Amino acid sequence: MTDDVRVAVAEVELAMERLNGAFDQYVEGIQASESGGEQLDRAIKMKAAMKDSGAIYLSWAKHYAGFDETPMMD
């Protein structure tokens, strides 16, 4: 893989970390406001979904970019 691809994957990884941190703060803000309820439940689910799906996509991107040395099972 080219260095451009490796750099791009690393940049996406950093962006996902920032996004996950922002979602954490968003959920904490809702919890602190004590408005909770449906908005809090939705925010928690959103945060978990983005974290999980981001991790899946990054795992595959790293694999195809050659970041890992362990072959994936087909």
C-alpha positions as CSV (number, residue, x, y, z in Angstrom):
1,M,0.0,0.0,0.0
2,T,1.2,3.5,-0.6
3,D,2.2,5.9,2.1
4,D,-0.7,8.1,1.1
5,V,-3.1,5.3,2.0
6,R,-1.4,4.6,5.3
7,V,-1.5,8.3,6.2
8,A,-5.1,8.6,5.2
9,V,-6.1,5.6,7.4
10,A,-4.1,7.1,10.3
11,E,-6.0,10.4,9.9
12,V,-9.3,8.7,9.9
13,E,-8.4,6.8,13.0
14,L,-7.5,10.1,14.7
15,A,-10.8,11.7,13.5
16,M,-12.8,8.7,14.9
17,E,-11.1,9.1,18.2
18,R,-12.0,12.8,18.3
19,L,-15.6,11.9,17.2
20,N,-15.9,9.3,19.9
21,G,-14.6,11.9,22.5
22,A,-17.2,14.4,21.3
23,F,-20.0,11.9,21.6
24,D,-18.8,11.1,25.1
25,Q,-19.0,14.7,26.1
26,Y,-22.4,15.0,24.4
27,V,-23.7,12.1,26.5
28,E,-22.1,13.5,29.7
29,G,-23.8,16.9,29.0
30,I,-27.2,15.3,28.7
31,Q,-26.6,13.4,31.9
32,A,-25.5,16.5,33.7
33,S,-28.5,18.5,32.6
34,E,-30.7,15.7,34.0
35,S,-33.0,16.0,31.0
36,G,-32.3,12.3,30.4
37,G,-35.1,10.2,29.2
38,E,-35.5,9.4,25.5
39,Q,-32.8,11.9,24.5
40,L,-30.2,10.3,26.7
41,D,-31.1,6.8,25.6
42,R,-30.8,7.8,21.9
43,A,-27.5,9.5,22.6
44,I,-26.0,6.5,24.3
45,K,-27.1,4.2,21.4
46,M,-25.7,6.7,18.9
47,K,-22.4,6.8,20.7
48,A,-22.1,3.0,20.9
49,A,-23.1,2.5,17.2
50,M,-20.6,5.0,16.0
51,K,-17.8,3.6,18.1
52,D,-18.5,0.0,17.1
53,S,-19.0,0.7,13.4
54,G,-16.0,3.0,13.3
55,A,-13.9,0.3,14.8
56,I,-15.1,-2.3,12.3
57,Y,-14.3,0.0,9.3
58,L,-10.9,1.0,10.7
59,S,-10.0,-2.6,11.3
60,W,-10.7,-3.5,7.7
61,A,-9.0,-0.4,6.4
62,K,-5.9,-1.2,8.4
63,H,-6.0,-4.8,7.2
64,Y,-6.2,-3.8,3.5
65,A,-3.6,-1.0,4.0
66,G,-1.2,-3.6,5.5
67,F,-1.1,-2.2,9.0
68,D,-1.4,-5.6,10.5
69,E,0.7,-8.7,9.8
70,T,-1.9,-11.2,10.9
71,P,-3.9,-12.5,7.9
72,M,-7.7,-12.2,8.2
73,M,-9.8,-15.4,8.0
74,D,-11.9,-15.6,4.8
